Amino acid sequence: MVQEEKQKLEAKVKEIIEQLRGYLQADGGDIQFVELTDEKVVYVQLQGHCGSCPHALITLKQGVEAAIKEEIPEIVSVERV
């Protein structure tokens, strides 16, 4: 992936994450973008209650990943660090 394409994808991912933050913050959690790899895998850090919640994986995959892939289908997955 060329640098310009990566920067555009990263900006889109960050925009979607920013839109989702309010929902997580309402439940005492938060999310922070960490990295977009050349393989189009997004890494995020779940914070607050989301970091220790037993439902965090469901939130990550069915919430965050689904929202990102809906807008940016070329993203392979969203993983937490």
Backbone torsions as a table, in degrees:
resi	resn	phi	psi	omega
1	MET	NA	130.0	-179.8
2	VAL	-75.2	155.6	-173.7
3	GLN	-58.3	-41.3	-178.7
4	GLU	-63.7	-42.8	178.0
5	GLU	-64.0	-42.0	180.0
6	LYS	-62.5	-41.9	180.0
7	GLN	-63.9	-39.9	178.7
8	LYS	-66.3	-44.2	178.7
9	LEU	-63.6	-43.2	180.0
10	GLU	-60.6	-41.6	178.9
11	ALA	-63.0	-41.9	178.4
12	LYS	-64.2	-44.3	180.0
13	VAL	-60.8	-45.8	-179.7
14	LYS	-62.0	-37.7	179.2
15	GLU	-64.1	-43.6	179.2
16	ILE	-66.3	-43.4	178.5
17	ILE	-60.1	-40.8	179.6
18	GLU	-61.9	-38.4	178.5
19	GLN	-66.3	-32.7	-177.9
20	LEU	-82.4	-21.0	-174.7
21	ARG	-55.9	-39.4	-178.4
22	GLY	-58.5	-39.7	179.2
23	TYR	-65.5	-42.6	180.0
24	LEU	-69.9	-39.8	179.9
25	GLN	-65.2	-31.8	178.5
26	ALA	-63.3	-25.1	178.2
27	ASP	-101.3	14.1	177.7
28	GLY	84.3	13.1	179.8
29	GLY	-115.9	-171.8	177.0
30	ASP	-166.9	169.3	179.3
31	ILE	-140.7	142.8	179.6
32	GLN	-131.8	130.2	174.6
33	PHE	-66.2	136.2	177.7
34	VAL	-112.9	-51.7	-172.7
35	GLU	-163.4	150.3	167.1
36	LEU	-117.6	119.2	-177.8
37	THR	-83.9	167.5	176.2
38	ASP	-65.2	-20.5	178.1
39	GLU	-85.8	4.9	177.7
40	LYS	67.6	39.3	172.4
41	VAL	-105.9	130.1	-179.9
42	VAL	-97.8	131.4	175.2
43	TYR	-111.0	132.3	179.0
44	VAL	-130.9	161.8	173.8
45	GLN	-116.4	123.3	175.3
46	LEU	-86.4	134.4	-173.9
47	GLN	-125.8	169.3	179.0
48	GLY	62.7	-140.6	-179.7
49	HIS	-62.3	-27.8	-179.9
50	CYS	-67.1	-26.3	-179.7
51	GLY	-70.0	-27.2	-176.9
52	SER	-119.1	1.6	-177.2
53	CYS	-70.8	136.6	177.8
54	PRO	-67.2	-15.5	179.5
55	HIS	-98.4	9.6	-175.5
56	ALA	-59.9	-39.6	-179.6
57	LEU	-65.2	-37.9	177.3
58	ILE	-65.9	-44.8	177.0
59	THR	-58.8	-43.7	-178.0
60	LEU	-64.3	-50.1	-173.5
61	LYS	-79.9	-48.5	-175.2
62	GLN	-85.5	-17.4	179.1
63	GLY	-103.7	-71.9	-174.1
64	VAL	-65.7	-54.0	-178.0
65	GLU	-61.5	-43.7	-180.0
66	ALA	-60.7	-42.7	-180.0
67	ALA	-65.0	-42.2	-179.3
68	ILE	-67.7	-46.3	-178.2
69	LYS	-67.7	-26.8	177.1
70	GLU	-64.9	-40.8	-179.4
71	GLU	-85.8	-31.6	-176.2
72	ILE	-131.6	80.9	-174.0
73	PRO	-60.5	-22.1	-178.7
74	GLU	-73.8	-12.2	175.9
75	ILE	-68.2	130.5	-175.9
76	VAL	-79.2	-48.1	179.8
77	SER	-163.5	167.2	174.4
78	VAL	-121.0	125.5	-177.4
79	GLU	-125.5	155.2	176.9
80	ARG	-103.6	152.7	179.0
81	VAL	-105.1	NA	NA
